[in-house]
């Protein structure tokens, strides 16, 4: 992954990568969509089962740099 590559590269330079894991909930449009293979838009908690309920919220997970990664 990009984060892992960055950490390995900075370790070679003797530097440490400092970041924060952020979670945020956001509301999304209540809508389903078929892409030709699969229907998207239903509640999916990642356990392999999709509920027959249209999702209205999403959990966003992101890694944010504490220091510049440049």
MARLO-723600 format. One record per residue: residue in three letters; y negated, x negated, z negated of N, C-alpha, C, CB in turn. Coordinates in steps of 0.1 Angstrom, whole numbers, padded with zeros to 4 digits, always signed. Glycine has a CB too. Layout:
! residues N
AlaYXZYXZYXZYXZ;...
END
This chain:
! residues 70
Unk+0012-0008+0000+0000+0000+0000-0012-0009+0000+0000+0009-0012;Unk-0024-0003+0003-0036-0010+0003-0040-0016-0010-0048-0001+0009;Unk-0038-0008-0021-0041-0013-0034-0033-0024-0038-0040-0001-0044;Unk-0020-0023-0036-0011-0034-0039-0014-0047-0032+0004-0030-0036;Unk-0017-0046-0019-0021-0057-0011-0034-0064-0016-0024-0053+0004;Unk-0043-0055-0020-0056-0060-0026-0054-0068-0039-0066-0049-0028;Unk-0045-0063-0048-0042-0069-0061-0036-0082-0058-0033-0060-0069;Unk-0026-0083-0049-0019-0096-0046-0029-0106-0041-0007-0093-0036;Unk-0037-0102-0032-0047-0111-0026-0057-0117-0036-0055-0104-0015;Unk-0062-0108-0045-0071-0112-0056-0064-0121-0066-0077-0100-0063;Unk-0051-0119-0069-0044-0128-0078-0043-0142-0073-0030-0122-0081;Unk-0041-0143-0059-0041-0156-0053-0054-0163-0055-0037-0155-0038;Unk-0065-0156-0055-0078-0162-0057-0082-0164-0072-0089-0153-0051;Unk-0072-0160-0081-0075-0161-0095-0084-0150-0101-0081-0174-0098;Unk-0085-0139-0094-0093-0128-0098-0085-0116-0102-0103-0124-0087;Unk-0090-0107-0110-0083-0095-0115-0090-0083-0108-0084-0095-0130;Unk-0082-0073-0105-0086-0061-0100-0087-0051-0111-0077-0055-0088;Unk-0099-0045-0113-0101-0035-0124-0105-0022-0117-0113-0039-0134;Unk-0097-0011-0120-0099+0002-0114-0096+0013-0124-0091+0003-0101;Unk-0100+0025-0120-0098+0036-0129-0090+0047-0121-0111+0042-0134;Unk-0081+0054-0127-0074+0065-0121-0082+0078-0125-0059+0066-0126;Unk-0086+0085-0115-0094+0097-0117-0086+0109-0112-0108+0096-0111;Unk-0087+0120-0120-0081+0133-0116-0092+0143-0116-0070+0137-0126;Unk-0091+0152-0106-0101+0163-0105-0095+0175-0098-0114+0158-0096;Unk-0098+0186-0103-0093+0199-0097-0104+0205-0088-0089+0209-0108;Unk-0100+0210-0076-0109+0216-0067-0104+0229-0062-0113+0206-0056;Unk-0113+0238-0059-0109+0251-0053-0108+0249-0038-0118+0262-0057;Unk-0098+0255-0032-0096+0254-0017-0096+0269-0012-0084+0246-0014;Unk-0098+0270+0001-0097+0283+0008-0083+0288+0007-0102+0282+0023;Unk-0081+0301+0004-0068+0307+0003-0064+0310+0018-0068+0320-0005;Unk-0055+0301+0023-0051+0302+0037-0038+0295+0039-0062+0296+0046;Unk-0030+0300+0049-0018+0294+0053-0019+0290+0068-0005+0303+0051;Unk-0012+0280+0072-0013+0275+0085+0001+0270+0090-0023+0263+0087;Unk+0005+0273+0102+0018+0269+0107+0015+0258+0118+0026+0280+0113;Unk+0021+0246+0116+0018+0235+0126+0029+0233+0136+0017+0222+0118;Unk+0037+0243+0138+0048+0243+0148+0061+0239+0141+0044+0232+0158;Unk+0061+0233+0130+0073+0229+0123+0074+0235+0109+0074+0214+0122;Unk+0062+0235+0102+0062+0239+0088+0049+0247+0085+0063+0226+0079;Unk+0050+0256+0075+0039+0264+0071+0032+0256+0059+0043+0278+0067;Unk+0019+0254+0059+0012+0248+0049+0003+0258+0042+0004+0236+0054;Unk+0000+0255+0029-0009+0264+0022-0003+0270+0010-0015+0274+0031;Unk+0010+0269+0008+0016+0276-0003+0017+0266-0015+0031+0280+0000;Unk+0018+0271-0027+0019+0263-0039+0031+0253-0038+0020+0272-0052;Unk+0029+0240-0040+0039+0230-0040+0036+0220-0051+0040+0223-0026;Unk+0045+0220-0061+0043+0211-0073+0050+0198-0071+0047+0218-0086;Unk+0056+0196-0060+0063+0183-0057+0077+0182-0062+0055+0173-0063;Unk+0083+0193-0066+0097+0193-0071+0107+0197-0060+0098+0202-0083;Unk+0102+0197-0048+0111+0201-0037+0112+0216-0034+0125+0196-0040;Unk+0105+0224-0042+0105+0238-0040+0091+0243-0038+0112+0246-0052;Unk+0089+0251-0028+0076+0257-0025+0076+0271-0029+0072+0255-0010;Unk+0067+0275-0037+0066+0289-0041+0060+0298-0030+0058+0291-0054;Unk+0063+0310-0030+0058+0320-0020+0044+0325-0025+0068+0331-0018;Unk+0036+0316-0030+0022+0320-0035+0012+0311-0027+0021+0318-0050;Unk+0002+0317-0022-0008+0309-0014-0017+0301-0025-0017+0318-0005;Unk-0018+0288-0022-0026+0280-0032-0041+0283-0031-0023+0265-0028;Unk-0048+0282-0042-0062+0284-0043-0069+0272-0049-0066+0296-0051;Unk-0061+0262-0055-0066+0251-0061-0058+0238-0057-0067+0252-0076;Unk-0064+0227-0058-0057+0214-0055-0061+0204-0066-0060+0209-0041;Unk-0051+0196-0070-0053+0185-0079-0055+0172-0071-0042+0183-0089;Unk-0067+0166-0072-0070+0154-0064-0068+0142-0074-0085+0154-0059;Unk-0061+0132-0069-0058+0120-0077-0064+0108-0069-0043+0118-0080;Unk-0072+0100-0075-0078+0089-0067-0080+0077-0076-0092+0093-0061;Unk-0080+0065-0070-0082+0052-0077-0096+0048-0073-0071+0041-0073;Unk-0104+0045-0083-0118+0041-0081-0121+0027-0087-0128+0051-0088;Unk-0127+0019-0079-0130+0005-0083-0141+0005-0094-0135-0003-0071;Unk-0138-0003-0104-0148-0005-0115-0158-0016-0110-0141-0009-0128;Unk-0152-0026-0103-0160-0037-0097-0159-0036-0082-0155-0051-0102;Unk-0168-0042-0075-0167-0041-0060-0155-0048-0055-0180-0048-0054;Unk-0148-0043-0045-0136-0049-0040-0139-0057-0028-0125-0038-0037;Unk-0151-0059-0025-0155-0067-0013-0153-0082-0015-0169-0064-0009;
END
